[in-house]
Amino acid sequence: MSSNQKLDVGERRAAQGAGRSLRSVFIALAVFYVTAGFLNGTYLYEDASKREYGRSRTFWMALTQPLAEVSNVLKLHLFRDQVEKVRKE
């Protein structure tokens, strides 16, 4: 590489082998969204049940029902309730 060409920060880090692999980033994002879904599953299901009747409502209720069940079985919705109670105070 000639001295006239400059690397941006991302290219320099990639050349050094620094940073995270794309796979680890995807895994972290997946864990984040699954955790958020479980913590909010009950509320997502309730919100879906308030939608107008039709395909959209049916789709969202079917999608969020397993999240709501896991949230209720593991009592994860109680954690969100406590956070909301503290936030309101």
C-alpha positions as CSV (number, residue, x, y, z in Angstrom):
1,M,0.0,0.0,0.0
2,S,1.4,3.4,-0.9
3,S,1.8,6.1,1.6
4,N,-0.7,8.2,-0.2
5,Q,-3.6,5.9,0.7
6,K,-5.1,6.3,4.1
7,L,-7.0,3.6,5.9
8,D,-10.0,4.5,7.9
9,V,-10.4,3.2,11.5
10,G,-12.4,0.1,10.5
11,E,-9.9,-0.9,7.8
12,R,-7.0,-0.4,10.1
13,R,-8.7,-2.6,12.8
14,A,-9.6,-5.3,10.3
15,A,-6.0,-5.3,9.0
16,Q,-4.8,-5.8,12.6
17,G,-7.3,-8.6,13.2
18,A,-8.9,-6.5,16.0
19,G,-12.6,-6.3,16.7
20,R,-15.4,-8.9,16.9
21,S,-16.2,-11.5,14.3
22,L,-19.5,-11.1,12.5
23,R,-20.7,-14.4,14.0
24,S,-20.2,-13.2,17.6
25,V,-22.1,-9.9,16.8
26,F,-25.1,-11.9,15.4
27,I,-25.1,-14.2,18.4
28,A,-25.0,-11.2,20.8
29,L,-27.9,-9.5,18.9
30,A,-29.9,-12.7,18.9
31,V,-29.4,-13.2,22.7
32,F,-30.5,-9.5,23.2
33,Y,-33.7,-9.8,21.2
34,V,-34.7,-13.2,22.6
35,T,-34.1,-11.9,26.2
36,A,-36.1,-8.7,25.4
37,G,-38.9,-10.9,23.9
38,F,-39.1,-13.1,27.0
39,L,-39.1,-10.1,29.4
40,N,-41.8,-8.4,27.4
41,G,-43.7,-11.5,26.1
42,T,-46.8,-11.0,28.2
43,Y,-47.1,-7.3,27.2
44,L,-46.4,-8.0,23.5
45,Y,-49.2,-10.6,23.5
46,E,-51.6,-8.2,25.2
47,D,-50.8,-5.5,22.7
48,A,-51.4,-7.9,19.8
49,S,-54.8,-8.9,21.3
50,K,-55.9,-5.2,21.1
51,R,-55.3,-5.0,17.4
52,E,-58.1,-4.8,14.9
53,Y,-59.4,-8.2,13.9
54,G,-57.8,-9.6,10.7
55,R,-54.7,-11.3,9.4
56,S,-52.3,-8.9,11.1
57,R,-53.9,-9.6,14.6
58,T,-53.9,-13.3,14.0
59,F,-50.2,-13.2,12.9
60,W,-49.0,-11.2,15.8
61,M,-51.0,-13.2,18.4
62,A,-49.6,-16.4,17.0
63,L,-46.1,-15.0,17.0
64,T,-46.2,-13.6,20.6
65,Q,-48.1,-16.4,22.3
66,P,-45.0,-18.6,22.9
67,L,-43.2,-15.5,24.3
68,A,-46.0,-14.8,26.6
69,E,-46.2,-18.4,27.8
70,V,-42.4,-18.5,28.5
71,S,-42.6,-15.1,30.2
72,N,-45.5,-16.3,32.5
73,V,-43.9,-19.7,33.3
74,L,-40.6,-18.2,34.2
75,K,-42.2,-15.1,35.9
76,L,-40.1,-12.8,33.8
77,H,-43.0,-10.4,33.4
78,L,-42.6,-9.6,37.1
79,F,-39.2,-8.1,36.5
80,R,-40.7,-5.7,34.0
81,D,-43.4,-4.8,36.4
82,Q,-40.8,-3.9,39.1
83,V,-38.9,-1.8,36.6
84,E,-42.0,0.1,35.6
85,K,-43.0,0.6,39.3
86,V,-39.5,2.1,40.0
87,R,-39.6,4.2,36.9
88,K,-43.0,5.7,37.9
89,E,-41.8,6.7,41.4
